[in-house]
Amino acid sequence: MSRQIDRRAFLRRGAAGAAALAVGPGLLAACSTEEPASDRKSGPGSSPRSGGTLRAAFVGGGASETLDFFNGPSALDLVRARAWHGTLGNLDPSGPDGVRYGVLRGIDIADDLSAYTLNVRPGVRFTDGSELTAADVLHSLSSLAATSKLPVYRLAAANFDLAHARAEGDLKVVLPTLRPIADGRMILCQGNFLVVKDGTKSFRKGMPSCGPFRLTEFTAGQGAAFERYDDHYGHVPHLDGLELRAIADSTARAGALTGGEIDFAHDLSPVTARTLADNGNVELVPTKSPYLVGLSFQMNMKAKPFDDPRVREAFKLAVDRRAMVDTVFYGNAEVGNDLPSLGFPDYAEGLPQRAHDPERARALLKEAGAEGMKVTLTTGPETPGMVEMATLFVEDLKKAGVRASVRELPAGQLYADFPAYTALPLVGSYQMPVPALSTYQMSTAGGSPSAFGWKESATDTLVAKARAESDRAEARKLGTRAQRTRWEDGNQVLPVFKPNLNAQSKGVRGIRDDLFEQFPGFSQASLA
């Protein structure tokens, strides 16, 4: 099989895969990864490479998938973008600044925290041969990220005065802060902030890019194909090519893996992962703390009776967290305490663990005049465990006297209409592994749509003070106070942190080296 993938054959495999794989791996035809290595000249970051095409499967977002990652809500949208475009950087606790830089060679912070200077790595080239400059970084942040509807990108506009950001020459971007912040590197280097060429307005195959791979094929809801970009800065991929396939069903992804149709299966269900444990040809590679996914339920404070703190507390007390860990995840998960970011240094460790107390929950609902209330919990299989947890939560709520039911949307559709999603009274959700104060700023501060009606200026102020504090001990103290307020009065039930249960063929290496475990990258991956 040549490295230039036949378009019709590729799309035919993608379309047939999701339907046929559920029948069983026996029907799958193996696709050899023993492909001829490229004879093109290597770029300046050349390194030994295994060759071949790595094939990976993800849930995907169906017809709503888009090449515009600034507005693409599905995991596969971002995974595809990270293969295609250069990143500012990734979180890396072992790095001197807590990050590993990408198209940047560093970020300087003004002594008074009033501005951040992004130093562009010289010699980074787009696929059209042009050199990446400060203008490209500035456009990606101030024109594209700033107008995105997704909370993770709006985080930049919430912290930096992008209207007054400026390029100083070709290799410096100065970002004034809206208020003093000490953790701006954590915001800009989350692995989400990718760079496209200055002036980019639309996203299409063939557009200039500076990521590790060139996009060669894309069909929403089916898959994408890439070839190695030999002039990628710093590190040229080992692989000749990459295929990313959309396979919504966990069993089907596992069947594709064991049948030789793919090399990497993302985020399998706990049940499916257990079936692979004794397979000698497969390796389970779950993510580790702090790269755990928080699975939660959001109560909309704009919808009665969730404007009443007694109702919100009742819903938190109703949930049997340990039963969810044991039943849905077979014990391979962590009990949550209604706060995101477990495992990160700024997580509030000292708060008491929320109890399971259905009788107290029933009493609180009666006090609030909400006894026998009726509610629909809307969720979807955006990541394994969400639907199963929603089913258990509804049963827990019934024991507290709530007339609750589950509404399950198809895979990839829960966040497809984000404004409609944030208007619902009770929804399932999941949280990316991001530091606690950044998570609050990203999804909660200032009455963000994803805050579901929470708007507490005093808590926002505490978080802002913590983030402006250079003394880590004082920052932690302030951050813990803010998180206690969210724990006591907030509108989030977060019972479980689960690993992404990824699996790969024996011989696949290097995926974790991209440092963004929830949405893996493949720039350093190799095949045996």
C-alpha positions in Angstrom: 0.0 0.0 0.0 1.6 3.3 -1.0 1.9 6.2 1.3 -0.3 8.3 -1.0 -3.7 7.0 0.2 -6.3 6.4 -2.4 -9.2 8.7 -1.5 -12.0 6.4 -2.4 -10.5 3.5 -0.7 -9.8 5.5 2.4 -13.3 6.9 2.7 -14.8 3.5 2.0 -12.8 2.0 4.9 -13.9 4.8 7.2 -17.6 4.5 6.3 -17.6 0.7 6.4 -15.5 0.5 9.6 -18.0 2.0 12.0 -20.8 -0.3 10.8 -18.9 -3.5 10.2 -16.5 -3.4 13.2 -19.2 -3.9 15.7 -19.9 -7.4 14.2 -16.4 -8.5 15.3 -12.8 -8.3 14.3 -13.0 -11.5 12.2 -14.5 -9.5 9.3 -11.7 -7.0 9.2 -8.9 -7.1 6.6 -5.6 -6.2 8.1 -3.8 -3.3 6.5 0.0 -3.6 6.6 2.1 -0.8 8.2 5.2 -2.0 6.3 5.2 0.9 3.9 8.2 2.1 2.0 10.1 4.9 3.7 10.1 8.3 2.1 13.1 9.2 -0.1 12.5 12.9 0.3 15.3 14.9 2.0 14.8 15.4 5.7 14.4 18.7 7.4 16.8 20.3 10.0 15.1 18.3 12.8 15.6 14.9 11.1 15.7 11.8 13.3 15.6 8.1 12.7 12.1 7.1 11.7 10.2 3.8 11.6 8.2 4.7 8.5 4.8 3.4 7.9 1.3 4.9 8.5 -0.1 4.8 12.0 -3.9 4.5 12.0 -5.8 5.8 15.1 -9.6 5.8 15.9 -11.6 8.3 18.0 -15.2 8.9 18.8 -15.5 11.8 16.3 -18.2 14.4 15.9 -20.2 13.1 13.0 -21.3 15.6 10.3 -20.4 18.5 12.7 -16.7 17.8 12.4 -14.8 20.8 11.0 -11.3 21.7 10.0 -11.8 25.0 11.9 -10.4 23.8 15.2 -11.2 27.2 16.8 -14.8 26.3 16.6 -14.7 22.5 16.5 -16.1 21.0 19.7 -15.2 17.3 19.3 -12.0 15.6 20.5 -11.2 14.5 17.0 -11.3 18.1 15.7 -8.5 19.0 18.1 -6.5 15.8 17.5 -6.6 16.4 13.8 -5.6 20.1 14.2 -2.6 19.1 16.4 -1.3 16.9 13.7 -1.7 19.6 11.1 -0.7 22.9 12.9 2.1 24.0 15.2 1.3 24.6 18.8 2.5 27.4 21.1 3.4 24.8 23.7 2.2 22.1 26.0 2.0 21.8 29.8 5.0 19.9 31.1 5.6 19.8 34.8 9.2 18.8 34.2 9.9 21.9 32.1 11.7 24.9 33.6 8.6 27.1 33.1 6.1 24.2 33.6 5.7 24.0 29.9 7.4 22.6 26.8 7.4 25.2 24.0 6.5 24.5 20.4 6.7 27.3 17.8 7.8 29.6 20.6 11.3 29.4 22.1 10.1 31.0 25.3 7.7 33.4 27.1 9.0 36.4 29.1 6.8 38.0 31.8 7.1 41.6 32.9 8.1 42.1 36.5 4.8 43.8 37.2 2.9 41.1 35.4 1.5 43.7 33.0 2.6 42.0 29.7 3.8 38.7 28.3 6.4 38.6 25.5 6.1 35.6 23.2 9.5 34.8 21.5 8.9 33.1 18.2 11.3 30.2 17.3 13.3 31.3 14.3 13.3 29.1 11.2 9.8 27.6 11.5 8.3 27.2 8.0 4.8 26.7 6.7 4.2 24.1 4.0 4.2 26.8 1.4 7.8 27.7 2.2 7.1 30.9 4.1 8.6 31.5 7.5 6.4 31.7 10.5 6.6 35.2 12.1 5.1 37.1 15.0 2.3 38.3 12.6 1.0 34.7 12.3 1.0 34.2 16.1 -0.8 37.5 16.6 -3.4 36.7 14.0 -4.1 33.2 15.5 -4.6 34.7 18.9 -6.2 38.1 18.4 -8.3 37.3 15.3 -9.2 33.6 15.6 -8.9 32.5 19.2 -10.5 35.7 20.5 -13.7 35.2 18.4 -14.1 31.4 19.1 -17.2 30.3 20.9 -15.2 27.5 22.8 -14.2 28.4 26.4 -10.7 27.2 26.0 -9.9 29.8 23.4 -11.9 32.5 25.0 -9.5 32.1 27.9 -6.9 34.1 26.1 -9.3 37.1 25.5 -10.4 36.9 29.2 -6.8 37.4 30.4 -4.9 39.3 27.7 -5.7 42.7 26.0 -5.7 41.2 22.5 -7.0 44.5 21.0 -3.7 46.1 22.0 -1.4 43.1 21.4 1.4 43.9 19.0 4.2 42.3 17.0 7.7 43.7 17.6 9.6 42.7 14.6 9.3 39.2 13.1 10.0 37.2 16.3 8.3 38.9 19.2 4.6 39.3 20.2 3.7 41.4 23.2 0.5 40.6 24.9 -0.6 43.1 27.6 -2.6 41.6 30.4 -6.1 42.8 31.4 -5.1 42.4 35.0 -1.9 41.0 36.6 -1.5 37.3 36.2 1.4 35.1 37.1 0.2 31.9 35.3 -0.2 33.1 31.8 2.2 30.4 30.5 -0.3 27.8 31.7 -3.0 29.4 29.6 -1.1 29.9 26.4 0.7 26.5 26.5 -2.2 24.1 27.1 -1.7 22.4 23.7 -4.9 24.0 22.3 -3.4 27.2 21.0 -2.3 26.4 17.5 -0.9 28.8 14.9 -2.1 29.4 11.3 -0.9 31.8 8.7 -1.6 35.5 9.0 -4.8 36.4 7.2 -6.4 32.9 7.4 -10.2 33.1 7.5 -11.2 29.7 6.2 -9.8 26.2 6.9 -9.4 23.8 4.0 -7.2 21.0 2.7 -4.1 22.5 1.1 -3.9 25.6 3.3 -0.4 26.4 4.6 0.4 24.7 7.9 3.4 24.1 10.2 2.5 21.0 12.1 4.2 17.6 11.9 1.9 16.4 9.2 0.3 17.7 6.0 -3.4 17.0 5.6 -4.2 15.1 2.4 -7.8 13.9 2.9 -10.7 14.8 5.1 -14.4 13.8 5.3 -16.4 14.9 8.3 -17.7 12.0 10.3 -15.3 9.5 8.6 -11.7 10.4 8.8 -8.6 12.2 7.7 -5.3 11.2 6.2 -1.9 12.9 6.5 1.7 12.6 5.2 4.8 13.6 7.1 6.0 17.2 6.8 9.7 16.9 6.3 10.5 20.5 7.2 8.7 20.4 10.5 10.6 22.4 13.1 12.6 20.7 15.8 11.5 17.1 15.2 10.5 15.4 12.0 8.0 12.6 12.6 9.2 9.0 12.5 6.0 8.1 10.6 5.5 8.4 6.9 1.8 9.0 7.4 -1.1 9.2 9.7 -4.8 8.2 9.5 -7.4 9.4 12.0 -10.7 7.6 11.8 -14.0 8.3 13.4 -15.5 5.2 15.0 -18.1 6.1 17.5 -18.6 2.8 19.2 -16.0 1.6 21.8 -16.4 -2.0 20.9 -15.9 -1.2 17.3 -12.7 0.7 18.0 -11.4 -2.3 20.0 -12.4 -4.7 17.2 -10.6 -2.5 14.7 -7.5 -2.7 16.9 -7.5 -6.5 17.5 -8.3 -7.1 13.9 -5.3 -5.1 12.6 -7.3 -2.3 11.0 -5.9 0.4 13.4 -2.9 0.8 15.6 -4.3 3.0 18.3 -7.8 3.2 19.9 -8.7 6.2 21.9 -10.7 6.3 25.1 -12.3 2.8 25.3 -15.1 2.0 27.7 -14.1 0.2 30.9 -16.0 -2.9 29.8 -14.2 -2.9 26.4 -10.8 -2.3 28.0 -11.3 -5.4 30.2 -11.7 -7.6 27.2 -8.3 -6.5 25.9 -6.4 -7.1 29.2 -5.2 -10.6 28.3 -4.5 -9.9 24.6 -0.8 -10.3 24.0 -0.9 -8.2 20.8 -2.4 -5.2 22.5 -1.1 -2.8 25.2 -3.4 -0.8 27.4 -2.1 2.8 28.0 -4.4 4.6 30.3 -3.7 8.2 31.2 -2.3 9.0 34.6 -2.9 11.7 37.2 -3.2 14.6 36.7 -4.3 13.7 33.2 -7.6 12.3 34.4 -11.0 13.4 32.9 -13.5 14.8 35.3 -17.0 13.5 34.6 -19.7 15.8 35.9 -23.3 17.0 35.9 -24.0 20.7 35.5 -27.1 22.3 37.2 -28.3 25.5 35.5 -28.8 28.2 38.1 -30.9 30.1 35.6 -33.5 27.4 35.7 -35.6 26.8 38.8 -35.2 25.2 41.2 -31.4 25.1 40.7 -31.2 28.8 41.7 -31.8 27.5 45.3 -28.5 26.4 47.0 -30.4 23.8 49.0 -31.4 22.0 45.7 -27.9 22.1 44.4 -26.5 20.6 47.7 -29.2 17.9 47.6 -28.1 16.8 44.1 -24.5 16.6 45.3 -25.5 14.6 48.4 -27.7 12.2 46.3 -24.9 10.8 44.1 -23.2 7.6 45.2 -19.7 8.3 44.0 -18.1 5.0 45.1 -20.8 3.0 43.4 -20.1 4.9 40.1 -16.3 4.2 40.4 -16.9 0.5 41.2 -19.8 -0.2 38.9 -18.9 1.9 35.8 -15.1 1.8 36.0 -14.5 -1.4 37.9 -12.6 0.5 40.5 -10.2 2.0 38.0 -11.1 5.7 38.6 -10.9 8.3 41.4 -13.8 9.5 43.5 -14.4 13.2 42.8 -15.3 16.0 45.3 -17.3 18.4 43.0 -14.2 20.3 42.0 -12.2 19.8 38.7 -8.4 19.5 38.2 -7.6 16.6 40.7 -3.9 16.0 40.8 -2.7 19.5 39.8 -0.7 21.6 42.3 -3.5 24.2 42.7 -6.3 21.7 43.4 -7.9 22.3 46.9 -6.8 19.1 48.6 -7.9 20.1 52.1 -11.7 20.2 51.7 -13.8 17.4 53.3 -15.0 14.7 51.0 -18.7 15.1 50.1 -20.8 12.4 51.7 -23.5 10.2 50.1 -26.6 11.1 52.1 -29.9 10.5 50.2 -32.0 11.2 53.3 -30.4 14.6 53.8 -30.9 15.3 50.1 -34.6 14.5 50.4 -34.9 16.8 53.4 -33.2 19.7 51.6 -35.4 19.3 48.6 -38.5 19.4 50.9 -37.1 22.5 52.6 -36.7 24.2 49.2 -40.2 23.3 48.1 -38.7 21.0 45.4 -39.9 17.7 46.7 -40.9 15.5 43.8 -39.4 17.9 41.3 -39.2 16.6 37.7 -36.0 17.0 35.6 -34.4 15.5 32.5 -30.7 14.9 32.5 -29.3 15.4 28.9 -26.1 13.6 28.1 -24.3 11.6 25.3 -21.4 9.2 24.8 -18.8 12.0 24.3 -16.4 10.0 26.4 -16.9 6.5 27.8 -18.8 6.4 31.1 -20.9 9.5 30.6 -24.1 7.7 29.8 -23.6 5.0 32.3 -22.9 7.5 35.0 -26.0 9.5 34.0 -28.1 6.4 34.3 -26.8 5.7 37.9 -27.3 9.4 38.9 -30.9 9.3 37.8 -31.5 6.3 40.0 -29.7 8.0 42.9 -32.0 11.1 42.4 -35.1 8.9 42.4 -34.1 7.6 45.8 -34.0 11.3 47.0 -37.5 11.8 45.6 -36.6 13.4 42.3 -38.6 12.4 39.2 -35.5 12.2 37.0 -35.0 10.8 33.5 -32.1 10.5 31.0 -32.1 12.0 27.5 -29.2 10.5 25.5 -28.0 12.3 22.4 -26.0 10.6 19.6 -22.2 10.6 19.8 -20.7 14.0 18.9 -24.0 15.9 19.3 -24.0 17.0 22.9 -21.9 20.0 22.3 -22.7 20.5 18.6 -25.0 23.4 19.4 -23.2 24.9 22.4 -25.7 27.8 23.1 -28.6 25.3 23.2 -26.5 22.9 25.4 -25.8 25.7 28.0 -29.5 26.6 28.2 -30.5 23.1 29.4 -31.4 22.6 33.1 -29.3 19.6 33.8 -26.5 18.2 31.6 -23.7 15.7 31.5 -20.2 17.1 30.9 -16.5 16.3 31.1 -13.5 18.5 32.0 -10.1 18.5 30.4 -7.2 18.0 32.7 -6.2 21.6 33.2 -4.9 23.4 36.4 -7.7 24.4 38.7 -7.5 28.2 38.5 -7.2 28.1 34.7 -10.2 25.8 34.6 -12.2 28.3 36.6 -11.2 31.2 34.5 -11.9 29.2 31.3 -15.3 27.9 32.1 -16.8 29.8 35.1 -15.5 33.3 35.7 -17.6 36.3 34.7 -20.7 34.3 34.1 -19.3 32.3 31.2 -22.0 30.4 29.2 -20.4 27.2 30.4 -20.8 28.4 34.0 -24.6 27.5 33.7 -25.7 30.6 35.6 -23.0 30.8 38.2 -21.9 34.4 38.5 -20.1 35.3 41.7 -17.8 38.4 41.4 -16.3 37.7 44.9 -15.1 34.3 43.8 -13.9 35.7 40.5 -11.9 38.3 42.5 -10.3 35.6 44.8 -9.3 33.6 41.7 -7.8 36.7 40.1 -5.8 37.5 43.2 -4.5 33.9 43.4 -3.5 34.0 39.7 -1.7 37.4 40.2 0.2 36.1 43.2 3.9 35.2 42.5 4.2 33.6 46.0 3.1 30.1 45.4 2.0 29.4 49.0 -0.1 32.6 49.1 -1.6 31.7 45.7 -2.5 28.3 46.9 -4.2 29.7 50.0 -6.3 32.2 47.9 -7.1 29.5 45.4 -8.3 27.1 48.0 -10.6 29.7 49.5 -12.2 30.3 46.0 -12.6 26.5 45.5 -14.2 26.1 48.9 -16.9 28.6 47.7 -17.5 26.6 44.6 -17.6 23.4 46.7 -20.1 24.8 49.1 -22.5 26.7 46.8 -21.5 25.7 43.2 -23.7 24.1 40.6 -21.4 21.2 39.6 -21.7 17.6 40.7 -18.3 16.0 39.9 -18.4 12.4 41.2 -15.6 10.7 39.2 -12.2 11.3 37.6 -11.4 8.6 35.1 -8.4 7.8 33.0 -8.7 7.7 29.2 -8.4 4.0 28.6 -6.4 4.0 25.4 -5.0 0.9 23.8 -2.4 0.4 21.1 -0.8 -2.4 19.2 2.4 -3.8 20.6 5.3 -1.9 19.0 3.6 1.5 18.9 5.7 4.0 20.9 6.1 7.7 21.5 2.4 8.9 21.6 2.7 10.1 25.2 5.7 12.2 24.4 3.4 14.8 22.9 2.3 15.7 26.4 -1.4 16.1 25.8 -2.7 12.8 26.9 -6.4 13.5 26.6 -6.1 14.5 23.0 -3.0 12.6 21.9 -0.5 13.8 19.3 1.6 11.6 16.9 4.6 13.8 16.1 6.9 11.5 18.0 5.1 8.2 17.5 6.7 5.2 15.8 5.8 1.7 14.7 7.9 -1.4 15.3 
